[in-house]
Amino acid sequence: MISWWGALIGLALAIFLILRKLDPVYSLLLGAIVGAIIGGAGLEGTINILVKGEQSVMGTVLRVLAAGMLAGVMMDSGAAETLARTIVNKFGDRLAIFALALATMVITAVGVFIPVAVLIVAPIALEVGRNMHISKLSLLVALSGGGKAGNIISPNANTIAAAKGFGLELSQVMIADFIPAVIALIVTVVVARMIRKKGRAVLEQDLEDSTKTIKQSDLPTFKQAIVAPVIAIVLLLLGPIGTICHLPLLAKVNLDATYVLPFAAIIGALAMGKGEKIKSYAQTGVSRMTGVVMILIGAGAIGATITASTFPELLIDLIKTSHVPGVLLAPLSGILMAGATASTSTGVILATGSFAKSILGFGVAPLAAAAMVHTGAIVIDQLPQGNYFHVTANAMHMDIKERSQGIFYEFLVGGSAMLTATILYGFLHLL
């Protein structure tokens, strides 16, 4: 066993290096190595721990790469933009903020990364903001909040990590997070409407710059665009639907995301008449997922270091002696790890890899733990040390000061989802 203080030094070092802008993968690997050696594992033992950690994340790696195929099709084919424009047009100007939040939520929920979803909807949002005199801050909150809501019910890397971190199916976590996602969407709309006049207005220059990025031609129809996500969601939910509807044969169906997501992507591309571009879409998906896969490798190492230490047992003892509800470790671990790395996916990976054993040690059910960790990870994942902060700032043509004003309002949105999950699956479950 590695000493608890050695593991904590390794984790602290990894987070410090990430904050100092060193590549997150190397930061996590260096933290794992230093922590294991200082903790007493020795050189050979450290290698064994690292190898064990990498082996533990390989299942997640496969599913993340599979999700990349669907994301590539939705992004490069124009399907995601079609969905966004259709939703905004259907709801009209009176429900503009709701439409923008819902559009970003849907695009993220069907497998597009949240930064990319914001980039897709941002030009549409700026058009609407200019016409309806809605501030850029309000538009940012609408898009980011909607993206956060969609992110916890999507087949994205963070949801996959939450599921596999607690030995669950992807569909189980998606269903469990649905109510917190709806609450987050409602809070997003309420908060965005309250600040619709706060901050700078959309300028003509913002609109001109944004419209240049919009693909106006060769977009699929709504019916074509919806094929891939519908197939993916239906196939993933066949088993849970059979259980809920008391259909034994259907309940036994357990289709894994590893083959469901690529299958849905291919059928979706064919439905849009773009079968010849499947290779290109796959390349886009792989390139988008490469960074996530590398993070998984680093996180698997640091997670194994902490798991192999005495820290989990120590943490359980400390919480018990302090009389703090052990269930709170789940959301807090998600908040702290995602906040430190400014990344939902990395935060979930670190939280599950490092604290899953401790969380379950308090008698928390795996599904409840996954939901609370996952929703906790969207509370403060928008901090400036991460790329999401800067990608969204550029999308909305905001400087650092302007973008920073949105952090608190995004915290309210993420916090509402986390509190909902904690109450539903934490405290009410204990009653």
N, C-alpha and C positions, 0 to 999 in steps of 0.2 A: 504493500500500500504506500502511496505517496502521501507525504504530510499535507495537511490542509493549507498551511501557509505557503508551501511551495506552489500548489495549484493556484492559489489566489494571486501570488506574485506573477505567475505566468499569464493569467487572465488580465491582470492590471497592465502588464507590459504590452499585451496584444492590443488592448483598447487604447493605451497611450500612443502606440505606434500608428494606429489607425487615425487618431486625432491629429497626429503630426504628418498626415498625408502619405505615409508609407503604404505601398500596395497592401490591401486588406489580407490577401492570401498569405503573403510573406509575414505580415504582422501576426496572424493567427498561428502560423507554423513556428515562428520564432518564440512566441509566447508559450506554445505547447512544449517545445524542446527545453527552454529555460525552466519552465515550471516543473517538468518531469525530473530534470537533472538536479535542480535545487531541492526538490521534494524527496530525493533519495532513490530514484529509479535506476540510476546508473546509465551508462551509455547503451548497453545492450537492452536493458529494460525499457529505455526511452524509445528505441526503435520498435520494440514489440508493441508498445502502447500506441505509437503513431500508426502502425500497420493495422492494428485492431480498430482504431478510429476510422481509418479510410474504408475498411471493409464494412463498417456499420452504415456508411452513407451511400453505398453503391446502389441500393434499391431506390433511394431518392434521386440519385443522379439519372438513372434510367427514365424515371417518370418526368423529371425536369426536361430532359432532352425530347421526350415525347410531346410535352406541352409546347416546346419550341416550334414544332411542325404546325400546330394549330395557330399559334401566334403569328407565324410567318405568313400563312394564308390570309388571316384576317387583316393584317397590316398592309401587305404588298398588293393585294387584289383590289383594295379600296372598299372591301366589305365593311370594315369598321367605320369608315367615314359615311358610308351609305346609311348604316344604322343610326349614327349620330344625327345626320341631317333629317332623316325621316322622323325621329322622335321630336326634335326641335320644331319641325314644321307642323306636326300633328297637334302639338299643344298650343302653338301660337304665342303671341307676344304677352298675353295676360299671365300665362304661367311660364314665362321665359326662364326664370331661375330654377324652377322645378324641372323643366325640360332639360336644361343644361346639366344639372346634377344627375338626373336620371340617365341621360345619354352617356355620361362618363362612367356611371355605375354599370350600365349594361355592357359597354365596351370592355371594361376591366373584368367584369364577371364572366365574359365569354372567352377569356384567356389572354387578353392583351395586357402587357405590363402597364402599371399605372402611369409612369412618366410618358410612355408612348400614347396612352389614352388621352392624357391632358394635351399633348401636342396635337393630336387629331382634332379634338373638340375646341381647342383654344381659338383658332381663326373664326369658327362659327360663333363662339362666345363673344369675341370682340365685335363682330358684326351686330349681334343682338344688343350688346352693351352700348354701342354707338347709337343705335336706333331708339333704345328704351331709356337712355341716360342712366345706365347702371355703372357704378364705379368698377375699376379694374380689381380692387380689393374684394369686392363682393363676388365678382366673376371668378376670381381665383379660389375663394372659399367654396363656391358652388362646384367647381370642377374638382378640386382636391378632395372635398368632402364626399362627393359622389364616387370618386375613385377609391377612397378608403372603404366606403360601403361595399363597392363591388369587389375589392381586393380580398375581403375575408370570405367571399362565397365563390371564388374563382378557382379554376384548375391551375393556378399559377404556382410558382416555386414555393412561396411562403405557405400556402395551404397544403401542398404536398409534404413539406417539411413538418408542419404541425401534425398531419395525419401519421406519417411514418415515425415521427419522434415518440408517439405513444401507441404504436402498433395498430393503427386504425385504417379503415378504407377512406379514400379521398372523399367519397360521397357523404360519408358520415359527418365529417367536419363541415362540409359545404352546407348541409341541412342544419346542423346545430348552430351555425353562425347566421342563419337567415334572419331570425328576429333581431339580433343585434345590428345587422346590416340595415334593416328597415328603419330601426330607431335612428341610426346614424344618418340615413337619408333625410328623415324628418327634421332632425336637428340641423343638418346642413342647410335645408331650405329656410328654416326659421332664422338661423343666424345670418345667412347671406341676405335675406330680405331686410333684416334689421340694419345692416350696414351698407345698403345699396347706394347710399349717397355719401358714404365715408371714403375718403381717399380720392385719388386722381381719376378724372374721367378718361374715357377712351378717346384718343386723338386721331385725326385723319391719317397721320403718318403710321400709327399703330395698325390701322385698318389696311392701309396700302401694303405695308410690309407683310402682313399676315396672309392677305388674299393671294400673294404670289406663291404660297406653299400649298394651296388647295388644288387638288386634282379634280378638275371639272369634267374631264372627259373619260370615257371608258370605265365608268363606275358601274358595278353590278346593280341590278334592281334589288329592292328590299327582300323580295321572296328568295332571290338567289343568295343574298348576303346572309340570310338567317339560317340557311341549310346546315352549315358546319356546326355552329354552336348548338342548334336544336338537337342534332344527332348526338353530339358529345354529351350533352346534359341528360338526354333521355336514356342513353346506354349506361351512363354512370349511375343513374338513379333507378335502374330496373329492379335491383335487389331490394333497396329500401321501400320502393313502391309496393313490391310484392308482400313485404312484411307488414306494411301499414294496411294494405287491402286484404290481408289474410289469404294470399294466393301462394300456396306452398311451392309450386313449381317455379314461379317467378321469383320468389324469395331466395331460392337457391342460386339464382344467376348472380355471379360476382365477376363483373367485367372490370379488369384493371385499366387504369389510365395509360399504362404503357402502350397498349395497342388500341384503346378506344380513341384517344386524341389524334394520333396520326391517321387512323381510319376516317374519322370525321373530317379531318382536314382535306384528305384526298377526295372524298365524296363532295365536299363543299366546293373545291376547286373545279371539279368536273361539272357541277351544277351551274357554275358561273361561266362555263365554256372556256376555262383557262387551264385545262389539263396539261397543255404543253409547258406551262410555267411552274409546275409542281417542283421541279428540281431547283428553280430559283427561289421559290418560297421556302423550301427545306433549308437552303443555304442561309437565308435570312434568319430562320428560326434557330439554327445552330449557332450562328454568330451572336444572336441576342442572348442565348443561353450559356455561352462559353464562360462569361464572367461569373454567372451564378454557380456553374459546376465547379469552377476554381474555388469560389468561396466555400462551397460544400466540403471540398478537400481540406481547406484550412480549418473550418469549423469542426469537422470530424476529429481532427487532431486535438484541438484544445478541449473539445467535449470529452474525449476519451481520457485526457489528462485529469480533468476534474472528476470524472466518474471513477477513475482508478485511485483517487485520493480519499482521505478521511473526511473531506469537506461535506459531502452529502449527509453523513451521519451527524456531524457537528452542527450543521444547519438545522436539522430536525430537532436536536436537543435544545438549541438556542431558542427556537420558536416555541417549543413546548414549555420551557422554563419561563419565557416572557409572557406566556398566556395570550399571544397574538394568534388569531385564527390561522391555522396552517394553510387553509384554502387560499389565502391572500398571496402565498408565494407564487402561484401560477401567474396571475396578472402582473404582479410586480416584476417577475423575472422577464416577462415579455417587454414591459415598459423600459426597464433598465438596459437590457441588451440591445433593443432596437434604438433606444435613445443614444446609447454610447456609439453605435455604429452608423446611426442615421440611415438605417435600412431595415425594412420589414422582413425581408427574406433572411438576411444575416442575423437579425435579432431573434427570429423564431428558431433558426438553426442552433444558435448559441444557447438559447434558453432551454430548448428541449434536450440538446446534447449534454448540457451541464447540470440541469436541475430536474429533469424528468423523474429520476429515481427518488429525489427528495420530495417532490410534489406528490407522487404516488404513495410515498411512505406515510403521508398524512391521511390516507384512506380516500383520497380524491379519485373519482372514476376517470379512466383514461380519456373518455370523450369530453367530460367536463373540463379536465385539465387542458386538453388541446384547444377548446373553445376560449378559455380564459387567457392562455398564453398568446394565442393568435390575435385576439382582439386587443390585448395589452400592447402588442407590437405595433399597432397603428396609432398609438396615442401621441408620441413625440418622435416619429420616424422622419419628420420633415425638417430636422435641424440643419444648420448651414454646413456642417462638415460632410454631408452626403450629397450625392449627385442630384437627387430628386429636387432639393431646394433650388439648385441652379438651373436645372432643366425647366422647371415650372416658371422661374423668374424670366428666363429668356422667352418662353412661350407667350407670356403675358406682357412682355416688354416692360419689365419692372427692374429698378435698380435694387441693390441689396437692402437698403433701408425700407423701401416699399414692400419688398417680398417678406421681410422680417415681420411686418405688421400682421401678416396672415398666420403666423405660427400659433398665436394664442387661440384664434378662432378654429384652426384645424385641431388643436388640442381638445377643444370642447367637443368636436365631432367624434374624434377617436375615443375620448373619454366616455362619451355616451354609450358607444358600442361596448367598451370594456366593462362599464358599470352594469349594463344590461346582462352581459354574459356572466358576470360574477354573481349577480343576484339570482339569475335563473339557474345556473349550474353549480354555483358555490353554496350560497347561504340557503336558498330555498330547498336545495337537495338535502341539506343537513337537517331540515325540520322534520 
